[in-house]
């Protein structure tokens, strides 16, 4: 059986709900797709992108009508997700370099002790115990002053 025929068989198995076939399919796609994504988006984003690509393949593989085009379909998903990551990174870099944006971020000063609510400062006086002869999930809360 040729690799393409094997891919077709794996796709059909995955579409029928075989998780082991999906894992095998991802292992076969991983190395070439990682190389491709790394060239597109860089080493630092490759793992995040591949995780998103794997998730999208998993979610959408049942809609793949022609299993013969699996690789082209998967690489198209990888391309779109890579471009989305690059677009987000550019937006973030643009925001980081924008002094107006930096000045618009409110600076939250730490609260002073006199600003805290009295109930917040009160020590917690609740004790949780396990009842003898009961499962560990049966906890009893005892409050005392």
N, C-alpha and C positions, 0 to 999 in steps of 0.2 A: 504494500500500500504506500502511495506517495505521501509526502508531508501534507500536501493540500487535501488529499482524500481523507487523511487522518484528522485534519482540522475540521472538515465537513462533518465527519462522524462525531467528533467531540462537541461541535456546536449543536448537533441534533440531540445528543445526550443531555447537554446543559439545558436546552430548551424543554426537555422532558423532566427536568428537575434534578439531574445528577450533579451533586456538589463536587464530588471527586473529579469528574470530567472538567468542571469549571477550573478547579485548582490546576489540573494538568494543562489546560488551555492557557491559563495565565503564566504558568512557568515557561511555556513555549514562546509566549509573546514578550516576556519580561526583558530579556537581554537586548534584543533589537530595539524595543520600544524605549528602554532606558537610554541607550546610546542616542536615539533620535531626540528624545525630550531634553537630554543634557545639552545637545548641540543647540536646540531651540531656546531653552530658558536658562541654562546654566546648571552647574552641579548643585548649588545650594537649594534650588527649588525642585529638583528632579524627584526626590522621594515623595514630596507632598503632591506633586502633579500625578505621579504614577498611582498613588493611593486613590486620588479622585478619578483617574481614568479607570482603574479596576472597578470602582464602585459604579461608575456610569455603564461600563460594559455589563456588569452583573444586572443592573436595573433594566437595560435596554435590549439585552440579547434575545429575548423572546420575540421582539419586533423585527429582528433580522430575517428578512424573507429569503435571501440568497446566501446560504452558508459559505459558498465559494468565495465570497468577497469579504470574509471575516477580517483579514489583515488590513485591507484598505479601509474598511469601516472602523476598525479599532484605532488605526493611525490617524484617521480623520478626527475621532474623538480626542485623541492625544494632542493633535494640533490645536483644536479649539480650546481645550483646557489650558494648554501652554500659553496661547495668546491671551487668554483671560487673566492668567497669573501675571504675565508681563504688563498688561494694561493696569492691573491693580498696583503693581510695584511702581510703575511710572507715576500713577496718581499719588501714591504715598510719598515718593521722592519729591514730587512737585509741592506737596503740602509741607514736607519737612523743610524745604528751602524757602517757603513763603513766610516772611517775618510777620505779616499781618495775621496769618492763621495762628502762628505761635503766640502772638500777643492776645488773640481772642480766646485762648484756652484759659478757663478760670483756674486760678491757683487756690487750692483748698488748704487753709491753714489748720494745723492740728488744734483740736479743742482744748481749752483750758479746763482745769479741774472744776472751777466754779460754774462752768457752763453745762456740766453733766447733770443729768436727772438723778435725784436721790435714789430712786429705785435701781438705777443702773449700777450705782456704787454699792448697793446692799449685797453682802455675800450670799451666795446660793446656799440654802439650807435644806435641800432635797437630797434624800439618800435613796438609792435604788437597791433593792435586795431581791434575791431569788427565794421563793417560797420552798421549804423542804418538801421533797416528793413531787415537785412540779417540774416541767421542762424548763430549760434555761431561758426560753423566750417568755415565760410568765414572770414578769418583773412587777414588783410592788413599789410604788413611790410613797415614801414617808416624808412629810414635811414637818419640821419642828422649828420653833422660834429661837 
